[in-house]
Structure formats: structure tokens, C-alpha cells
């Protein structure tokens, strides 16, 4: 505990010394825990846990030095500062994204047009996947018809036919996964445009507000 106190005192003295290095005539003043008013030409160790005033040679208060923090208090202060910095960055990023959205979509008509174009592309991909599945289904019917020829003697089914059936099943699985991915992508696109539109309505209203106020 004593080592921690000494470390805190040393840190406070160093900080105060750096702050006060510009003026050799600075006087430090404080009231200690016993109510005594103390002055010195350097930071006062007895007041390390409380505010100290730094006076110029004319007696005016030049600045104030806050109490030194304990390791726990310092950690808490650093965490608070970190969270505040993160929040400032988040707000700044949000403003930048907002400006970018307004630049890209100055009106809802522009946003609706881009949404429709994206949905059309998604629908085309889904339709292509459906066509691929239909082709595989037709191919499987042909293979099954050929397989019926060997219904009475399965041992004579050619290796080529077995391989074609297996490949057809593999392609069908892949095509169904592709279709599911395209359908998920369409939902994602719709959700993204919905989210953008909700944000844009706020931004459009905010952008229009100054113009409306100026016209009154």
C-alpha cells in the first residue's frame, strides 16, 4: 500500500513538475487534510489527494492541479476515456455513412430505382438456378428410363450409368444449395434497402428542415 502511495505521489509530482516547468516563480497552494493552508515552490506531497492551486508571482491563480488518482481510479478513468473515444468514433462514422448515403441517394426515387435493379439481378439468378434444377430433373428422368432396362438384373447396370446417376445427384444437391443462397441473398438485399430507406428518411427530413425554415 505504501509503495502504491509513493508511486502515485511520484506520478503526481512529475506531472505537476512538467506542467509548472514554464514558470520558475510558480507557488503551489492547498489546504491539507488537517485544514492547514500550505504553500511551497513545488507540488505539495501532503495535498497529493486533493486539488492544488498554482499561483503566479503576482498571487493570481494560473491553473489548478487535480488530485492524483489511485491505480484503480486511473484504470477506471482510462476505461471511461476509451469508451468516450469509441462513442465519438462511432458517431463520426455514422455521420460519414449518412453523408455518403445522401450523396448516393439524394431522393427516394433514386433509391427505389437501385433497389429494383438489385432485385431484378437477384430474381435472374434465382430463375437460372431453377432452370438448372429443371434440366437436372429432366436428365434424371432419362437416366431412370435407361435404368429400368436393367430392373430384372441390376448387376448388369453399366458403370457409366451408375456414374451418371451419381453425378446427377451431386449436381442436384449443389444446384439446390445455390438456389437457397440466391434466395437468401435476395432477402438480404431487401433487408439492406429497407434499413437504408429508414435511415434515409431521417436524413432527407433533416436536410430539408433548414431549407424549410429559411423559406418561412
N, C-alpha and C positions, 0 to 999 in steps of 0.2 A: 504493500500500500504506500509506504514511504517513497519507494522507487518511482511509483506512478505519479505521486505528487511532485517529486523533484523533476520528473520528465515534463509534466505539464507546466511547471514553473519555468523550466528552461525554454520550453517552446514559446510560452507567452513572452518571456524576456527577449528572446530572439526576434519574434515578430514585432514587438514594440520597438526594439532597438532599430530594426530595419525601417520601420515607419518614421522613427524620430531622427534618423541619421541626417536628414536635410537641415535640421536646426540644432546647433550646438547649445543654444541657450534655453532649450525646452525645459519646462519644470513639470514634473508629474505630481498629481494631487489626488487624494482619495480619502475616504473615511473607512477605517478598518472595522472588523467585526466587533471591536470594543467601543466603537463610536468615536475613536480618536481621529482627528484630521491630520493626515500625514502628507508631507511633501518631500520630493527628492529630485535629483538631477537625472534620474534613470527610473525605469519601471520599478514599482514598489512590490516586493515579494509578498508582503503582508496583505496586499489587495489583489492578489492574483485571481481570487474567486469573485471579484466584483469590478465594476466599471472604474476606470481611472481617467482623469482629465489630463490633457496635455496642454499646458499653458505656455504662451509665448513670453518673451522677456518683458512685454508690457502688461502681463497678467491676464490677457484675453484668452479664452478657450480656443485653441487651434483645432483640436479634434478630440475624440473620445476613443478609448480602447476598451472593448468589451471584456468580460471575464473570460479567462482561459477555460476551455472545455475539457471535461474528463474524457478518457478514451471511449467510453460508452456514448457520451454526448456527441463527441466528434463523429463517431460512426453513424449515429442517428442523423446528424446534420448532413453528412455526406450522402446518406441514403435519400434524405429529403431533397437535396440539391440534384441528385441523379434523376429522381422521379420528375422533378420540375423541368429538368432539361429534356427528358424524354417527352413530356407533355408539350413542351414548346416545339420540339422537332415534329411531333405528330400533327400539331395544329398547322405548322408551316407546310408540311407535306400535304395536308388536307387542302390548304389554300392553293397550293400549286396544282393539285389534281383538279380542283374546282376551276381554276383559270384555264387549264388545258381542256376540260370538258366544254366550257363556254366557247373556247376558240374553235373546237371541233364541231360543236352543235350549237350554233347561235340561235336556232329556232327548233321547235318540236317537229316541224315538217322535215328538217334535215335529219333529225334523229330517227323519225319514223321510216324515212327512206332507207337509211342504213340498216335498220332492224329488218325491214322487209328483204333487203338484198341478202343479208346473212341467213335469214330463214329459208330463202329460196335455195341457197347453196346447200344448207343442211338437208332440205327436202330432196334435192337432187341426189345427194349421197345416200340417203335412205332408200330412194327409189332404185338406185343402182344396186344396192345390197339386196333388195327384194328380187330384182331381175336375176342376180347371181344365184339366189336360192331357188328360184323357179327353174333355172337352167339345170341346176344340180338335181332337183326333183325329177325333171324330165329324163335326165341321164340315168338316174337310179331306176326309173321305170323300165328303161331299155335293158339295163343290166339284170333286173329281176326277171324280165321276159326271157332273156337268154339263160338265166339260172334255172328256170322252170324245165328246160330241156333235160337237165340232169337230176330232176326230182326223184327219179327212181334209182339213181345210182350216184349219190353225192360224191363218192370217191373219185369220180371221173371229171369233177369240175376243174377246168383248166386253171393253172396258176395265174395266168394273165387275167382271167375273170375275177378270181379272188382278190388279186391286187387292185383291179379297177374298182371293185366294191369297197375295199378298204380305203382307197384314196378318195372315193366319192364321200364316204362318211367323214373323213378328216376335213375335206373341203367344206362340207356342210357345217360342221362344228365351227370352223374358222369364219365362215360367212355369217353364221348366226351371231357370233361374238362381235363381228364387225357391225352388223345391224344394230345390236344393243349399244355399241359405242356411239354410233351415229345418232341414235335416238337420245342417248344421254347428253351428247354434245348439243343437240337442238334444245333440250331443256335448260342446259347451262347457258346457252346463248340468250334464250328468252328471259331467264332469271337475271342475267347481267344487264340486259337492256331495261328490264323493269326497275332494277336498282339504280341504274344511271338516270332513268327518267324521273324517279322520285327525287334524286339529288338535283337534277337539272331544274325541276320546277321551282325549287327553293332558290337556286342561283339565278334563274330568269327573273323571278319576282324581286330579288334583291337588286339585280341590275336595273330593273325597270323603276324601282322605287325612287331613286334620285331624279330620274327624268320626269316622273310624275309630279314630284314635289317642286321641281323647277318650273313646271308649266302652270302651277297654281298662282 
